[in-house]
Structures are given as structure tokens and as C-alpha cells.
Amino acid sequence: MNVSHAWLKDFVAHALTPDEIRDLLTSRVATVDAVEPLRADLAPFVVARVVECARHPDAEKLSVTRVDDGSGTLLDVVCGAPNVQAGKLYPFARVGTVMPGGLKIEKRKIRGAISNGMLCSARELGLGEDHHGILELTVDAAPGTPLLSVMPVGDTRIDVDISPNRPDLLSHLGIARELAAATGVALDPLGGRGPELTDEAAAALRAAAAEGPSAVAELLRGWEASGGVAQRVRAAAPAGPPPDGRRARAREATVDGVRVAIEDVAGCPRYLGAVIRGVKVGPSPAWLRERIEAVGGRSISNVVDVTNYMLHGFGQPMHAFDLTKLAGPSVIIRRARPGERLTTLDGVERTLTPSMTVIADAERAQALAGVMGGRASEVSDATTDIFLEVAAFSPKGVRGTRRALNLSTDASHRFERGTDVDSAEVWLMHAVHLLIEVAGGVQRTWHADAYPTPEDRKPLTLRADRVRRLLGEVVPAGDIAELLASVGFEVDVAAGTRMLHGQEELVVTAPTWRRDVVREVDLIEEVARLRGYDSFSSELRPFRPGRVPDAPGWAVARRVTDALVAAGLFEVRPMPFVAAGGDGAEPHVRVTNPLAEDEPYLRRDILETLAARAEYNLRQMQGNVRLFEVGTVFQPNSDRRPGSLPREEMRVGALLMGARRPPHFAGDAEPPSIDEWDAKGVAELAVAAVYPGECALRPPSGQDAGGRLWDIVKTADGGAAEIVGGVRRLALDAPVWAKPAFGIELRLWAVDSAPVAPPGSGVQLQTEVKRVGLADQTVRYRPIPTLPAAEIDLALIVPDRDRAGETLTAEIVEGVVRRASGELLERIVLFDEFRDEAKWPNARSLAWRLTFRHPERTLRDKEIDGRRDKVLKTLESELGVKPRI
Amino acid sequence: MPPSLPPSLQSFEQQLAELRREAIPAIEQADGAEALEAARVKYLGRKSGWMAELSKALGTLPAAEKPDAGKRFNEAKAEIERRLEERTVAVAGSGAQGRVVDLTMPARHPWRGARHPVTLVLDEIESIFRELGFTIALGPEAESEWYNFGALNFPADHPAMDMHDTLYLDGGVVLRTHTSPVQIRTLQRYAPPIRVIIPGNVYRRDFFDPSHAPMFAQVEGLAVDEGISFVDLKATLTHFATRLFGKTRTRFRPSFFPFTEPSAEMDVECRLCGGKGCSACKGTGWMEILGSGMVHPAVLEAAGLDSERYTGWAFGMGPGRMANLVYGIPDIRLLYDSDVRFLEQFAR
């Protein structure tokens, strides 16, 4: 919302600078995003004194002057103005200054004389039309002083960020009302443009204004009837008293021969219209044009400008129809007919649907209710008779039309948020008054007011104790009443503060423009902000610690993050959108309104994302890529009913490629590349962090292993083995120099998406959820050995297949070694693999180092030899494995 | 000095230990082939070396102690031999004989990993609140409209919804636009006192540009109990700001969120200009850090709580924005690109 600093003064005679207004609004009302002097373009201009002035030798109309611009050197400046005089001060543009019209002032030669700058006229500065000569400054200022500091020209625009619950602030009146409350300066609710009044009438109007707009309307109505209005209003006011029943709760009314009828009451709770005949459409007077331009608008004509003035000044959107273009003449508020067409003011022909409310004449739609008028009945230079609309349209209806047509306007913005239905009549009367003032014409009869079911304003109860409990400090009831009254809340004085159950209570009615205030808590917010958030203490008070246990997924995520960072990986947080579950793969969850059409799906695996991120790095010529992410993956729910949530898992994924270590001068200039054994090691680190003692890495069974190297299998609890992750080779879109890439993916936590409880209820388990603590530790201390161990090496020839033709793995062989070694075996390490097809076809040499230790005595050589023999014998008999000789 | 030899295992072992204490540093400090040869002769020399002397002493020990003593002897001898060999290689590798090793050369390191800057900020926020009795709650990223909007007092079809441009999934499911649905899930599941911090990813239908992304991290906090007030909100968040930034002034100003009332945004003094006003803070001297407010009674009621008995406060903030501020990252897309040259800057 653009607010004009000057316009605010029409409402409140404040003495605040724009920056003070910014701070005041920000701390009490709404945040000011920007404060922008509208004539910032004048900042580079300075005051300069003409020291000498002589006729140009070669040009009769030019003068050659010497100018003091405060820089210390006198400048030669050629000037064409007839009024230039030595000794006087003028606005001066130095070389390099850009004029408001865009021209850059340069040093140049004019008829042979050098000119170092320009003395400026009012028109050249955009300060008026006067171009008879340069602008003489009658100020007392030293040469070099910035022009803006001696001549505060131009308004300041204050950009206020208005939240959607405060449509009342979408007007100068609304902002001014808050300023008035904050400063104690009186508010003129008609913005300084009300009718000229006698002192007595003015006092009555002020009193009514303090009560609210309905009181103002009532007062004005009374004045109309008694003829006691000021001269200007009387001249324009319709003859005779308003017809009886004008305020009837009716859907229909008539004004000066025009029938007004609301057919769509849901879309339009209230509709007012006035007819003004004999207007002269033309340019707006300067004050009106300035106001419109100050808020960033464009002056169109006096009639249109008045409607925009009412919108920005009072928050009431209006529309002026050319009455002669309305068939009937009638104005009917109805739903659009299927396929009905309307060309709006922006020149676009739009096809309407019955969900949209329109303003129609007897034949066809003439305007989109609350959004935009129609081309056909637009006010033109030829217009003489006007039908002026002030209405309240339903926020939801306007929102629907705006969204359906993707057509957002200043009017729709306000209607969507809700306008002040009950003040609409005041604004219509004020607009008629202004319109006649700037465009002439007469209003022959009273306006029409179709308002079938006026809204009741329900008083709210506000407990002083509730204020204390919510805000944490005692605010006396008297202060509460005063704060609320300062911005138009009616605190029931007759009821006073009621004492109920020993508690003080206030009865408060929100003003008509505060439809957002519907509960006690809304009033408490008003109290807090009007008292000032800064006025509340910020001292820590005692609290009870929470009883919610940490989310299991969070604890696991932290452990695995620690492990992988320690292993030299970088954590990433990319976006989970992917191109497709193409290649007939498993189905992906689809975003129905994606931003990027080429990535409309949510990933099923972290590695989908990490592979793309690795390829990005390869394109940046980065070949050492070690990434991991703790993130969410999505799978379609097998339950396809509407509202069923996708299945979600929190997982960790890791991708490894490039050098195993950084290069080092001492024998490691070209470290080897990361291989599958590095990947397996990192996977085991992750597994140890997430599933300590519960998981093992197993080669995948079956033929369709693809790039899979190992499955991570959860075996604990004696239940069925469950695959919770895996390690695989990744096929990346990679340049030739890239090293092999390996991927790891591991489930951390199955996210529970199911509703906890139906709306409006909770289950509120208080059960102590298990926290992992010292009591859960599975580590048990074993005594540190005091006796020496004995080590032997076993070098074996292991055939690729056993006698039954099954693959003979190192794991199987090691199992047999362990079993045959007995319980004195302390440690077994596989330390060598070697193939020599010539010596051992279809077999390999594997070597283990075995460590034996007896807890109570030193083992004798004979005992060790005995074990070796037993192990070798068992290996040969069970697996056909022989020692290497 | 060659030892005198009292015949017991204990003193034999003491002699071995003494040998190690002297020999190992001497070998490690030998800075050339000559020095190494001298050390070899001194300790391992066949005729009068220290080991040779000890070998004689070994023979004088009682028979029962010989196996153990012999084993120790062999270990010590093997170690001295190994170290001599390693040192010889090192001295030879260092270039010309007799030169000292250049100790300014770089150390050998494994790769260093790093947390993402957003995680670093989240960790810091979480740890500050954990000191204040908060725990961590998580929830799903795909949510029902009720948890994401309805329960949080968003009026249906209202401009307040425009602040949350939403990504939809099939079947009327949304990608959560904020972490606040977890507030409802937590309030439904646990009885007060509740003090939780809720980190997570959220989604908005915003184009990917230097200051917007369709997915970003958010973290929020919720405290609900009897007797919780706006003063608690201000005090806790002020404490938080001070812990995060050091001594700083804070400012609370009115705001609007459907799920809190009163609502407030908290600013801290601009980090760049110290409150004097600069282009980063648009001349105000303040920087917006978080949104907050007292939990709206309608939210407590939606979660099945008695809003007369319980009150609470909540806050929410964007750790991505905070990371940009703290680390001077000019474009949030850097947080998503996963460029290793960016990520390695956060290794420590």
C-alpha cells in the first residue's frame, strides 16, 4: 500500500517526518517497507549564485555568467533566460547532473562560449509550467547547498506492508486513524475535503467522527433533511427530502429513474447508487491529480480520479458508469450467464461463468463486480450523466472471479479482504460531493441503497484477567478501554467494567471497518500492539521442561551425519524434484502443479538426486565428489483414495567417487581411486550409526543385481530379514576422466503420516517414550589381556566353487575357520587375495591371520600347531580347501 | 652405558626399558647416514653393542624366567631394528644425505567432510533451545490440507492463503508450506508441558531465483503449558537472539499469522551496520529474524486442548536465510547446487 505523506496530513495535522511515521507504523501498526521521496531526482541540484552576468558577444538572447556553486571555483555558464541577474540565487545543475527529463548536463560550447552547467527554470525541474525564466530562489542559503534542503518540494511515498487481516489499513484514512491514535492529534475522517461547515456543525461532525462512521452518516442524513448543510453541499444536493423507505431492508431501490436490483445477494450484500446529471468530464484540478500521482496512479479524468481518490483515500472502491449507456436504465447485480461475454476496461474480451457476479443493465453485463468495469459503459469525454456505484461485494465471490480471470485490481484487492459495508453510504455521499465540486452537475434525487440484511455488530466480552494471562502483565481495565477507544472500538460506557465472578469485564464492539475482530483474543492483540510490544518485559520466567521425547529420526540423523562427516563426506541439501519415473520404473509421486514441467515428480531414492548433483560437479570439472544427504523420499500410497498421503521415509544417501585420499608428497602423489571396498566401509560406518549390531551387508541374491553390490539387511529381533538399504555402482553421465562412482542408501526412519487424531481432538499419550540412555548400553567391558597371544597365518587355495557347485565365498571359508579354531580364537583378519590361473585354475589364494589367546596361561607351540592342523583338516573335508604350499 | 647385570627378570626388564628410552629418540633424531650407523653400532653392534650385552645377561637368568625374558628381548630388538630401517629410508628420502627433514612440509590428512551451512545453523538453533528444555519433533513433508491449513486457523478461500502458494499432490494432498502442521501433531499426541523445536523442509510454489526456492528449510518452536504468556515469548526469543548473535538489541513489531495472536516479528540490529542503517537493512538499522506469536486459541482447540487452561507461543524462521546472512552467501541457489567447491568451505 502506497501512502502519501502529504495526503496523510489531510486527515491528521501531524508534524511527523516520513521516517518518524515509518518507525511509528512499524512498531504499532504494520511494517513500512520503504520510504521514498518522490522527487529524489532533484537530489543532485544545488543552490548557486550568479556573480557576474554579461551579454554573449555573438548572441543577443544569451548571457555569459560566472557562477559560484560553492566548489571554490567560479564557473562560466551560458544562460538563455531573460531574468538572470548578478547577485541572485538560482537552482543549478552541475556538469554530470541528469535532468528530470533524462538529459545529462555536459560541458559544451554555445556560440563559442564555454558553459559548465545549467541554471534551471521551474519547468526544467518539473516543479511547474513556468518557463519564462530561471527560478529565482529567495532563500538565505550558501552556494552549494542542496536544493532539496532549502526547498522541500515533492511528496514522500511510504510503502506499508498491510497484512491480509487489516483491509482497513488499505487507505489513507485507515493509516491516519492509527497515527491519530498514536499522536493524540484529531482525525478529520473526510480528509480535509468535507463540506465547509459552520463552527457548530464542524463540532458536531467531529463528535460524530469520534463515534464512528455510522454516526457521521446519521449526522449527514439529518443535515440533508433539515437543510442545514454548508453552501457548497446544498447547491449540489438533491431537492427535497429522501423518499420514505430509502433505508428499507430491500433488494431493490430506485434513483432518478434508474432501477437498482440485487439478484445475487450472496455476491453483493449491499449496493448503493447515485445519479449525477450534467457533469463536464475533463482534467482534474491540481490537488486531485497530485493525490492520484502520489500513490503511483495516473490521472485519467476528473470523474475517474474521484473514484480512485475514494479508493486510496477511504478504502472504498467505486465505479462510475456512463448512465446513457445503461439499457433500461437499470442496474442489476446478478450472476453471469453461461458463456456471457464482457469487454473490460483493459480492452480484453472475457468469457464469464455463472460463478461470477456482474453488474448488468437490462440487457447485458456491464461490469465485473468488484474487479473491473466494462468498456461499453466507460465514462468518456462525451459523458454527461453518471451512475456512481458504491457497493459491498462478497470477498469470496470477488476472489473467485479474480482468480478465475487472473485479473487483480486495486478494487479486487480490497473487496477480497473485506470493505467497510456500513460506511459505504458515507463514502458515496462524500464522493458525490467531490464529484460535483470537480466536475459540476446536479444530483436530483437521493441515492439508492439496496441493503437487504444489514449486518449486526455483536459486542465482545473482554476479561481483564485474560489479558493478564495471555500478555503476562497487568493492564488496568481503564487503560484497556482507552487503548481500544483510540482506534474506534466502542467500549460500552453504560455497562462500565462489569465485575463478574470477581473478574473485571469490558463489553466492546468493534468498529464497522474491523471485521477481523471476532474473538476476545483479537481484542487482546489490539491491546498489546497499541500499548506497544516493547512495553512488555522480556525477562525469563520459570518454566517446566517439555515432556515430548526427541523424534527418533532426528537422533539417528544426527548420528549418521556425524559419522559421514568424519569419514570425509560433504552434506548436501538439494531439492527432491526429479524428471520422471521413466524407463518403466516404479511409480513416483507427482506434483499436480509443478513449477518446472520437466521435474514434476518427487524422488523415490536419495541417490536419484545425488547422482544428478555429482554430474553437476563433473560438469564443473570436479572429480572428487563425496556427498551425502539426510532427506525424505516419497512413494505412492497403495491406498489411492483421495486424501491418502504418500509413504514417506527419511533416508541417508551417500555418493563416493574420486581419489581415496588427498595427495601427499611422501609417497602418495597419486592416491588410488575410491573402490567398492571404500564404499562398503562407509556403508558400514553408516550402518553402525543407525542400526548398531542389527544389520549386515550381504551380496544381493538372484540374478537381477544390476549395479547392486551389497544389500543392507536387518536381521535383529529374530524376525524375517529385511532389506533396509544397499550399496551399488552408479552409472553417471560422466566424462572419460571421471572415476567410478558408488552409491549408498539406507533407511533411517519410516515417517508416520497417519492422522494422530480426528480434528478437534487429541490422544495426548503421556506414556514415557524410551530414550536411549546409559541404561540401554549393550557394551560390556572385557578384561584387558595380560598374557601373550600367538599368531599364525593361514594361506589357503580356495576353489571358486565348492563340491556342490555353489560359489565358495570368503565368508563361508572364514566361518569354517572360526568354528574349527575354537573359543581361544581372539581375532581373524583376511589380509590377502591373490590369483595365479596358471598354478591354480578356477581358484584363488586367500590368507588369514589368526590370533589365539588363552585367558589364564601362555599357549604352547604344540597347542597352536594342533589347532592349525584341525582347521586345515576341517577345511579340506568340508570345503575342499587346501593350504598353499 | 652398558649395564651391570643383576640376575633377575625384573631388573632385566628394567634394563630393556631403559634401552628403549634411550635408543628410540636417538634413532628418530639421527639426521644422516653416519649418525644412523653410529646408533646401529651402539645398540645392535655384534661385539659390544647394548643388545649384545643384554643377550649375555639373558643367559644368566634362571631357566624358568628365560622364555618370557627371551620374548621381551626379541621384541625390543625387533623394534630397534624396525626403527633404524624406517629412519634410514626417511633420511634417504629427504634428499641429500645428512640433511635435516624439512618440518614445514604439510601433514598427511584424510579427506575432511563438512556439514551443510543450513545444518550448521540448525544445529546451533537446536542446541540453544535444548538448553531451555526443548526437544526435537519431526513430521511428514506431504500433509493433509487440514494439518497444513485448517487446523492452523487458515480461513478457507481467504487472501491469507496467498502467502502460502502451495504445491499439490494427487488427491488433495499438499507439500507442507511450513513446519507448523507438526505443532498440531505434537499437541494431539502429547499432553503439556510441550516445548519442541521443529526443523524440516517446506515447499512453496516459488520460482528458483537468487532469493527464492520451491523447497527450503524452516525451523519453528512451540511452547504450550498453563500460564505461558507474551512475556515468555519475548524473553525466550530475546535470549535466543543474544545467544545466537552475542549482545544485540531486539525489536518486536506487529505482524499477522493465522495461527498466532498476537503475532509479532522479531528484528535484531543489522549485522552489517550495527543499527546505523545501510543498504542491507534498507536504512532501518534492523534485520528481520523470525515470526512469532501467541498460539491462537482456535489452534489449541483444533488439537483438542482446552484453550482457557492452556496458552502457548510459537516462532518460525528460515535457517537458509540465516546461513546467507552469517556466511555472506549472496545467492541461495548455492545452498542447493551441491558444488564441492562451496561445500568444502564449511569443513572445520
Chai-1 contact restraints between the chains, C-beta under 6 A:
chainA,res_idxA,chainB,res_idxB,connection_type,confidence,min_distance_angstrom,max_distance_angstrom,comment,restraint_id
A,T26,B,R253,contact,1.0,0.0,6.0,A-B,restraint_1
A,S27,B,R253,contact,1.0,0.0,6.0,A-B,restraint_2
A,S163,B,F256,contact,1.0,0.0,6.0,A-B,restraint_3
A,P164,B,P159,contact,1.0,0.0,6.0,A-B,restraint_4
A,P164,B,A160,contact,1.0,0.0,6.0,A-B,restraint_5
A,N165,B,F256,contact,1.0,0.0,6.0,A-B,restraint_6
A,K396,B,D157,contact,1.0,0.0,6.0,A-B,restraint_7
A,E416,B,P159,contact,1.0,0.0,6.0,A-B,restraint_8
A,R417,B,P159,contact,1.0,0.0,6.0,A-B,restraint_9
A,L470,B,M294,contact,1.0,0.0,6.0,A-B,restraint_10
A,L470,B,T311,contact,1.0,0.0,6.0,A-B,restraint_11
A,L471,B,S229,contact,1.0,0.0,6.0,A-B,restraint_12
A,L471,B,F230,contact,1.0,0.0,6.0,A-B,restraint_13
A,G472,B,S229,contact,1.0,0.0,6.0,A-B,restraint_14
A,G472,B,F230,contact,1.0,0.0,6.0,A-B,restraint_15
A,G472,B,V231,contact,1.0,0.0,6.0,A-B,restraint_16
A,V521,B,E261,contact,1.0,0.0,6.0,A-B,restraint_17
A,V521,B,P297,contact,1.0,0.0,6.0,A-B,restraint_18
A,E525,B,E261,contact,1.0,0.0,6.0,A-B,restraint_19
A,E525,B,P262,contact,1.0,0.0,6.0,A-B,restraint_20
A,A528,B,P262,contact,1.0,0.0,6.0,A-B,restraint_21
A,R529,B,P254,contact,1.0,0.0,6.0,A-B,restraint_22
A,Y533,B,F252,contact,1.0,0.0,6.0,A-B,restraint_23
A,Y533,B,A264,contact,1.0,0.0,6.0,A-B,restraint_24
A,F536,B,F230,contact,1.0,0.0,6.0,A-B,restraint_25
A,F536,B,V231,contact,1.0,0.0,6.0,A-B,restraint_26
A,F536,B,K234,contact,1.0,0.0,6.0,A-B,restraint_27
A,S537,B,V231,contact,1.0,0.0,6.0,A-B,restraint_28
A,S538,B,K234,contact,1.0,0.0,6.0,A-B,restraint_29
A,S538,B,A235,contact,1.0,0.0,6.0,A-B,restraint_30
A,S538,B,T238,contact,1.0,0.0,6.0,A-B,restraint_31
A,E539,B,A235,contact,1.0,0.0,6.0,A-B,restraint_32
A,L540,B,A235,contact,1.0,0.0,6.0,A-B,restraint_33
A,L540,B,H239,contact,1.0,0.0,6.0,A-B,restraint_34
A,R541,B,D232,contact,1.0,0.0,6.0,A-B,restraint_35
A,R544,B,P193,contact,1.0,0.0,6.0,A-B,restraint_36
A,R544,B,D225,contact,1.0,0.0,6.0,A-B,restraint_37
A,P545,B,G133,contact,1.0,0.0,6.0,A-B,restraint_38
A,G546,B,G133,contact,1.0,0.0,6.0,A-B,restraint_39
A,G546,B,T135,contact,1.0,0.0,6.0,A-B,restraint_40
A,G546,B,P193,contact,1.0,0.0,6.0,A-B,restraint_41
A,G546,B,I194,contact,1.0,0.0,6.0,A-B,restraint_42
A,G546,B,R195,contact,1.0,0.0,6.0,A-B,restraint_43
A,V548,B,T135,contact,1.0,0.0,6.0,A-B,restraint_44
A,V548,B,Y190,contact,1.0,0.0,6.0,A-B,restraint_45
A,V548,B,I194,contact,1.0,0.0,6.0,A-B,restraint_46
A,V548,B,V196,contact,1.0,0.0,6.0,A-B,restraint_47
A,D550,B,T135,contact,1.0,0.0,6.0,A-B,restraint_48
A,D550,B,I136,contact,1.0,0.0,6.0,A-B,restraint_49
A,A551,B,I136,contact,1.0,0.0,6.0,A-B,restraint_50
A,A551,B,A137,contact,1.0,0.0,6.0,A-B,restraint_51
A,A551,B,L138,contact,1.0,0.0,6.0,A-B,restraint_52
A,G553,B,L138,contact,1.0,0.0,6.0,A-B,restraint_53
A,W554,B,I136,contact,1.0,0.0,6.0,A-B,restraint_54
A,W554,B,L138,contact,1.0,0.0,6.0,A-B,restraint_55
A,V565,B,G113,contact,1.0,0.0,6.0,A-B,restraint_56
A,V565,B,R115,contact,1.0,0.0,6.0,A-B,restraint_57
A,G568,B,P110,contact,1.0,0.0,6.0,A-B,restraint_58
A,G568,B,W111,contact,1.0,0.0,6.0,A-B,restraint_59
A,G568,B,G113,contact,1.0,0.0,6.0,A-B,restraint_60
A,L569,B,G113,contact,1.0,0.0,6.0,A-B,restraint_61
A,F570,B,G113,contact,1.0,0.0,6.0,A-B,restraint_62
A,F570,B,A114,contact,1.0,0.0,6.0,A-B,restraint_63
A,F570,B,L343,contact,1.0,0.0,6.0,A-B,restraint_64
A,E571,B,R115,contact,1.0,0.0,6.0,A-B,restraint_65
A,E571,B,H116,contact,1.0,0.0,6.0,A-B,restraint_66
A,E571,B,T119,contact,1.0,0.0,6.0,A-B,restraint_67
A,V572,B,S338,contact,1.0,0.0,6.0,A-B,restraint_68
A,R573,B,H116,contact,1.0,0.0,6.0,A-B,restraint_69
A,R573,B,V118,contact,1.0,0.0,6.0,A-B,restraint_70
A,P574,B,Y336,contact,1.0,0.0,6.0,A-B,restraint_71
A,P574,B,S338,contact,1.0,0.0,6.0,A-B,restraint_72
A,M575,B,M215,contact,1.0,0.0,6.0,A-B,restraint_73
A,M575,B,Y336,contact,1.0,0.0,6.0,A-B,restraint_74
A,V589,B,L169,contact,1.0,0.0,6.0,A-B,restraint_75
A,V591,B,L167,contact,1.0,0.0,6.0,A-B,restraint_76
A,T592,B,Y168,contact,1.0,0.0,6.0,A-B,restraint_77
A,N593,B,Y168,contact,1.0,0.0,6.0,A-B,restraint_78
A,L595,B,P214,contact,1.0,0.0,6.0,A-B,restraint_79
A,R613,B,S338,contact,1.0,0.0,6.0,A-B,restraint_80
A,N617,B,V340,contact,1.0,0.0,6.0,A-B,restraint_81
A,Q622,B,V340,contact,1.0,0.0,6.0,A-B,restraint_82
A,V625,B,V340,contact,1.0,0.0,6.0,A-B,restraint_83
A,T632,B,E141,contact,1.0,0.0,6.0,A-B,restraint_84
A,P642,B,G171,contact,1.0,0.0,6.0,A-B,restraint_85
A,P642,B,G172,contact,1.0,0.0,6.0,A-B,restraint_86
A,G643,B,G171,contact,1.0,0.0,6.0,A-B,restraint_87
A,G643,B,G172,contact,1.0,0.0,6.0,A-B,restraint_88
A,L645,B,A142,contact,1.0,0.0,6.0,A-B,restraint_89
A,L645,B,V173,contact,1.0,0.0,6.0,A-B,restraint_90
A,P646,B,A142,contact,1.0,0.0,6.0,A-B,restraint_91
A,E648,B,P140,contact,1.0,0.0,6.0,A-B,restraint_92
A,H664,B,R108,contact,1.0,0.0,6.0,A-B,restraint_93
A,V751,B,P140,contact,1.0,0.0,6.0,A-B,restraint_94
A,S753,B,P140,contact,1.0,0.0,6.0,A-B,restraint_95
A,V756,B,R185,contact,1.0,0.0,6.0,A-B,restraint_96
A,V756,B,Q188,contact,1.0,0.0,6.0,A-B,restraint_97
A,V756,B,R189,contact,1.0,0.0,6.0,A-B,restraint_98
A,A757,B,Q188,contact,1.0,0.0,6.0,A-B,restraint_99
A,G760,B,G304,contact,1.0,0.0,6.0,A-B,restraint_100
A,S761,B,G304,contact,1.0,0.0,6.0,A-B,restraint_101
A,G762,B,Q188,contact,1.0,0.0,6.0,A-B,restraint_102
A,G762,B,A303,contact,1.0,0.0,6.0,A-B,restraint_103
A,G762,B,G304,contact,1.0,0.0,6.0,A-B,restraint_104
A,Q764,B,A191,contact,1.0,0.0,6.0,A-B,restraint_105
A,L765,B,R189,contact,1.0,0.0,6.0,A-B,restraint_106
A,Q766,B,A191,contact,1.0,0.0,6.0,A-B,restraint_107
